[in-house]
Each structure stands twice: as C-alpha cells, then as structure tokens.
Amino acid sequence: MTVSSLSRSGVNQSAILLDRIRKGIFYAILIFWTVLSVAPLYFTLVFSLKPIADAYTPPIWWPTPFTLANYETILKTFDLFPRWVINSVNISIIVTLFRVLFCAMAGYAFARIEFPLKKLLFNLLLISMMMPGVVTLIPSFLIIGPGLIRGGISLGSLTIPTGFNLIDTPWGVILPGVADAFGVFMMTQFYKSFPKELEEAAMMDGSGRWGTFFRIVLPISQTQLLTLALLTFQGAWNNFMWPLLVLRSPENFTLPIGLQWFRGEYYTLYSVVLAGSLFNTLPILIIFFVFQRYFIRSIASTGSKEG
C-alpha cells in the first residue's frame, strides 16, 4: 500500500469521525430541546393528577397518590366552567372565520389589484407587525368601549359616536381580532405567486373579480387558509389580556380568564389550576397534530415566496 493511499484513508476516517461527532451533537441538541419543550406539559399532567394536599410532596416525576379529584372539582364545583368553554369556542370560531376571510381578501387585493397608496398602505401594514400588542390596548379599548371622544362628535343635532359600546360583550372581544397584519402579509405573499392564467381564463369566461376570487382563488388556497385558521384559532383560544380588559361578568368569561377563579388572594390551588389548564391546552394540541402536515407545508411554501 502506497503512502498516498494511506493518507487518503486517514483523511476519509477523519471525515467520517467528524461527521459522526456533528451528528451526535446535532441529535443531542434536538433531544435537549425536545425534553425542555415537553417537560412543562408533562409536569402539568403529573401535578393535576395529585391531591391538593400532596402537590408539593415527592415524588414529582409521577402522580403519587393518583387521583382524578381535581378534574371532578372543576366539572362539579364550578357551574360556570361549561359556559366558559362554550364562550371560548364561540369566540375562537367566529374570530377565525372572519380573519381568514378578511385576510384572504386583503391579501388578494394587495397582490393583484392596483389602487392609490397601495405601497404606502402595505408598508404601514408591515410596520404595524413590529409594534408590540400592548401599545394598541388602550386605543382599542377606547374604540370598543366609550369611544375616543366621550359623548361622540356633535354635528348640529346629529351625534356621531366614536366607540362601539361593546364592553362586557363577546363582540367586544371578537371585533378587534377580525383582521390581522400577519395574516394579510401571509396571504399577500402567497397570492403574489398565484398563476394569473387561471384568473384570466375565468374572466374570459365572464366571471367578475368577486366570482373569480370566491370560485377560483379561495378553493386553491386551502393549505394557506387552513394554516392561517390554525394560528388564529390558537391565538384566540389562548388570548388572556384582551378578554380580561373587556369582559366584566363571570358568565361572559372565556376559559383562560375563568381559570383565574381557582386562585385566591392568599393561596392558589395549583393542582386544580393545572387540571383546568389541560382543558385549555388539549384542544390546541389535538388540532395541531391533526393538521400539522398542512401547517408545515404552508409555512415552507409561504417563506419561499418573493416580492
């Protein structure tokens, strides 16, 4: 065996060794982040299955002693719990339907229709995505509630209200969420790559802009619309701050707000709170695992669009 062949063999072995080390490090990082991500959900399940008196006693890795009393407490003691679940379901579904429709329409308009100040409006849309949501809480509350100007704007004998007076109503929670800057941006990026030939063919057959949008564009946008619906439903279902500001009556509470009733001023029933939080978490987990392939496909395709 020559010296050159020996050196090549040594280089190949070194390359194989380095490749194995890189793969080992890569999989170790993946396992670490997986454990870090799953641990909160696992411990939530464990502590929800432990009695209240034993919530802080070892072992912490499994529920000993095992009990379903916390779930029974939620379902039997709190009469409003089913109402909170129904409120969350109704609000989340309505917000999802409106946002998917309006974001698709706005995205199609930005991608296909020329109108004055189009670029300026789109840039303002992008700027609004960079603003923290807390900044808009007070203006949104004033618009939904008493109005930006109390008493409204007087024009002679006519008074124009500047607010909707929807405090402590489900529509006060729903209305600010019917459109979203990220949703408009996402649909705009998708429609920019949409083949114009399909729209032109539909218009040659006599279909107008509305008919083309609802009969051709929307049915082909199923993957992106489903992804936007999943993200919207998740956000509306888990939303806490805005419903907390708007809703006042316990019968109008959503589930995340209702769970706060399990917390007292001087104590917190953590086992009961965690059991209730699982009711808030499981629907999102089930929906995600059922539709995850559409979610991943849509995010990958949307991120590759230009323009």
C-alpha positions in Angstrom: 0.0 0.0 0.0 1.4 3.4 -1.0 1.9 6.5 1.1 -0.8 8.4 -0.9 -3.4 5.7 -0.4 -2.6 5.6 3.4 -3.0 9.4 3.6 -6.4 9.2 1.7 -7.6 6.5 4.0 -6.6 8.6 7.1 -8.4 11.6 5.7 -11.6 9.6 5.0 -11.6 8.2 8.5 -11.1 11.7 10.0 -14.0 13.0 7.8 -16.3 10.1 8.9 -15.3 10.7 12.6 -16.1 14.4 12.3 -19.4 13.7 10.6 -20.4 11.3 13.4 -19.4 13.9 16.0 -21.5 16.6 14.2 -24.5 14.3 14.0 -24.1 13.3 17.7 -24.0 17.0 18.7 -27.0 17.8 16.5 -29.1 14.9 17.9 -28.1 15.8 21.5 -29.3 19.4 20.9 -32.6 18.1 19.4 -33.2 15.8 22.4 -32.4 18.5 24.9 -34.8 21.0 23.3 -37.5 18.3 23.0 -37.2 17.4 26.7 -37.2 21.1 27.5 -40.4 21.7 25.5 -42.3 18.6 26.7 -41.4 19.0 30.4 -44.0 21.7 31.2 -46.8 19.7 29.7 -45.7 16.5 31.4 -45.4 18.2 34.9 -48.8 19.8 34.3 -50.3 16.4 33.8 -48.5 14.9 36.8 -49.4 17.7 39.3 -53.0 17.7 38.0 -53.3 14.0 39.0 -52.0 14.6 42.5 -54.2 15.5 45.5 -54.1 19.2 46.6 -52.5 18.2 49.9 -49.7 16.3 48.2 -49.0 18.8 45.4 -45.6 19.8 46.9 -44.6 16.4 48.3 -42.2 14.0 46.4 -42.2 12.3 44.1 -42.5 14.9 41.4 -41.9 12.6 38.4 -45.2 10.7 38.6 -48.6 11.2 40.3 -48.4 9.5 43.7 -51.0 9.2 45.1 -53.1 9.1 41.8 -56.4 10.9 41.8 -59.0 12.5 39.5 -60.5 14.6 42.2 -59.1 17.8 40.7 -61.0 17.2 37.4 -64.1 16.4 39.4 -63.7 19.7 41.3 -63.6 21.6 38.1 -66.6 19.9 36.4 -68.8 19.6 39.5 -68.0 22.6 41.7 -67.8 25.4 39.2 -71.1 25.7 37.4 -69.8 28.3 35.0 -67.0 26.1 33.7 -69.0 24.7 30.8 -70.2 28.2 30.0 -66.5 29.4 29.8 -65.7 26.6 27.5 -68.6 27.4 25.2 -67.7 31.1 25.2 -64.1 30.3 24.2 -65.3 28.0 21.5 -67.7 30.5 20.0 -65.3 33.5 20.2 -62.4 31.5 18.7 -64.5 30.1 15.8 -66.1 33.5 14.9 -62.7 35.3 15.0 -61.1 32.5 12.9 -63.8 32.6 10.2 -63.8 36.4 9.9 -60.0 36.7 10.0 -59.4 34.0 7.4 -62.0 35.7 5.0 -60.8 39.3 5.5 -57.1 38.5 5.4 -57.6 36.5 2.2 -59.5 39.3 0.6 -56.9 41.9 1.7 -54.0 39.8 0.6 -55.6 39.2 -2.8 -56.1 43.0 -3.2 -52.5 43.8 -2.3 -51.2 41.1 -4.6 -53.5 41.6 -7.7 -55.3 44.9 -7.6 -53.7 48.3 -8.3 -55.1 51.2 -6.2 -53.9 54.5 -4.8 -51.3 54.4 -2.0 -51.0 50.7 -2.3 -47.3 50.5 -1.4 -47.7 53.0 1.4 -50.5 51.0 3.0 -48.6 47.8 2.7 -45.5 49.3 4.3 -47.7 50.6 7.1 -49.0 47.1 7.5 -45.5 45.8 7.9 -44.7 48.5 10.4 -47.7 47.5 12.5 -46.4 44.0 12.7 -43.3 45.3 14.5 -45.3 47.1 17.2 -45.9 45.4 20.5 -49.6 44.4 21.0 -49.6 46.2 24.4 -49.2 49.6 22.6 -52.6 49.2 21.0 -54.5 48.0 24.0 -55.7 51.4 25.2 -56.8 52.8 21.8 -58.6 49.5 21.0 -60.3 49.6 24.4 -61.5 53.2 23.8 -62.8 52.3 20.3 -64.6 49.2 21.6 -65.9 50.9 24.7 -66.7 54.6 25.4 -65.1 56.0 22.3 -62.0 58.1 21.6 -64.1 61.2 22.3 -66.7 60.8 25.1 -70.1 61.8 24.1 -69.3 61.5 20.4 -68.9 64.1 17.7 -71.7 66.6 17.5 -72.7 67.9 14.1 -75.7 70.1 14.7 -78.5 67.8 16.0 -76.6 64.7 15.0 -74.2 63.0 17.4 -71.7 60.5 15.9 -70.3 58.0 18.4 -66.6 57.3 18.3 -66.9 54.0 20.2 -69.0 50.8 19.8 -70.0 50.4 23.5 -69.3 46.7 23.4 -67.7 46.4 26.9 -68.6 43.1 28.6 -69.9 41.5 25.4 -68.4 38.7 23.3 -68.4 41.1 20.3 -66.1 43.4 22.2 -63.6 40.6 22.2 -64.3 39.5 18.6 -64.2 42.8 16.7 -60.6 43.8 17.1 -59.5 40.3 16.0 -61.3 40.1 12.7 -58.2 41.2 10.8 -54.5 40.7 11.4 -51.4 42.2 9.8 -49.5 38.9 9.8 -52.5 37.2 8.1 -52.7 39.8 5.4 -48.9 39.6 4.8 -49.0 35.8 4.7 -51.8 35.7 2.1 -50.3 38.5 0.1 -47.0 36.6 -0.3 -49.0 33.5 -1.4 -51.1 35.3 -3.9 -48.1 37.0 -5.5 -47.0 33.6 -6.7 -50.5 32.6 -7.7 -50.8 31.8 -11.5 -52.5 34.7 -13.3 -53.6 32.4 -16.1 -56.3 30.9 -14.0 -57.8 34.3 -13.2 -57.5 35.4 -16.8 -59.3 32.3 -18.0 -62.1 32.8 -15.5 -62.5 36.4 -16.5 -62.6 35.4 -20.2 -65.5 33.1 -19.3 -67.4 36.1 -17.9 -66.5 35.8 -14.3 -66.0 39.1 -12.4 -63.4 39.9 -9.8 -65.6 38.6 -6.9 -66.6 35.5 -8.8 -63.0 34.7 -9.6 -61.9 35.2 -6.1 -64.6 33.0 -4.5 -64.8 30.3 -7.2 -61.1 30.0 -8.3 -58.7 31.7 -5.8 -60.2 30.6 -2.5 -60.5 26.9 -3.3 -56.9 26.7 -4.4 -55.7 28.5 -1.3 -56.9 25.7 1.1 -53.5 25.0 2.6 -52.6 28.6 3.4 -56.1 29.3 4.7 -56.0 26.3 6.9 -52.7 27.3 8.4 -54.0 30.8 9.0 -57.1 29.4 10.6 -55.0 27.2 12.9 -52.8 30.1 14.0 -55.8 32.3 14.5 -57.8 29.8 16.5 -54.8 29.1 18.7 -54.3 32.8 19.4 -58.0 33.5 20.1 -58.3 30.4 22.3 -55.3 31.3 24.4 -56.0 35.0 24.5 -56.0 36.4 28.0 -55.2 40.1 28.2 -57.8 41.5 25.8 -60.8 39.5 27.2 -59.6 40.4 30.7 -59.9 44.1 29.8 -63.2 43.8 28.0 -65.3 41.3 29.9 -66.8 42.0 33.4 -69.5 39.4 34.1 -68.4 35.9 35.1 -70.9 34.3 32.7 -69.2 36.1 29.8 -65.7 35.0 30.7 -63.6 32.9 28.4 -61.8 29.8 29.7 -58.3 31.4 30.3 -60.0 34.1 32.4 -62.2 31.7 34.2 -59.2 29.6 35.3 -58.1 32.6 37.4 -61.0 31.9 39.8 -59.1 28.9 41.1 -56.6 31.4 42.5 -57.3 33.0 45.9 -55.8 36.2 47.4 -53.6 34.2 49.9 -53.4 30.8 48.3 -53.6 29.0 45.0 -54.9 25.5 44.3 -52.2 24.6 41.9 -53.4 21.1 41.3 -56.9 22.4 40.3 -55.4 25.2 38.2 -53.2 22.8 36.3 -56.1 20.4 35.8 -58.2 23.3 34.4 -55.3 24.4 32.2 -55.2 21.0 30.5 -58.8 21.6 29.3 -57.4 24.8 27.7 -54.4 23.0 26.2 -55.7 19.7 24.8 -57.9 21.2 22.0 -55.0 23.1 20.6 -52.7 20.0 20.8 -55.3 17.8 19.1 -55.9 20.4 16.3 -52.2 20.8 15.7 -51.3 17.2 15.5 -54.3 16.5 13.1 -53.4 19.3 10.7 -49.6 19.6 11.3 -48.7 18.5 7.8 -50.7 21.3 6.3 -49.2 23.8 8.7 -45.6 22.8 7.9 -46.3 22.7 4.2 -47.8 26.2 4.2 -45.1 27.8 6.3 -42.4 26.3 4.0 -44.1 27.5 0.8 -45.0 30.9 2.1 -41.5 31.6 3.3 -40.1 30.8 -0.2 -42.2 33.5 -2.0 -40.6 36.6 -3.4 -41.9 40.1 -3.6 
